[in-house]
Amino acid sequence: METLTVLESKISVLLGLVKKLKAENTGLKKECGRLKTESAQLAQEKTQLGADNAVLKEDVKRLTKKLETTQESVQANDKSLDLLSQEKEETKVFIDDLIKDIDSLVKSENQQ
């Protein structure tokens, strides 16, 4: 009889463990389902971010090329501006010399 009581108590403990494990298993299945859903969402987000990244890379390439073109244009304009400044200086010297020559001629004419 005592053996039956011990056996009954062990069976009772085992049934309790089975119920506990079933409850834990149900919780884990729910968690697994939630994680699968989250994983699918993250994979979709990763795909979208990859596509966005590709678009941004193309934009960077396009803007870099535009910047290079603009820099080349600015350099060309700087060269033109330097040339113009040089020509302006040469013209100023030429006009100064011309004015001196005219003044000399006028003086020479006035002295005669």
Buried (B, 14 or more C-beta within 10 A) or exposed (E): EEEEEEEEEEEEEEEEEEEEEEEEEEEEEEEEEEEEEEEEEEEEEEEEEEEEEEEEEEEEEEEEEEEEEEEEEEEEEEEEEEEEEEEEEEEEEEEEEEEEEEEEEEEEEEEE
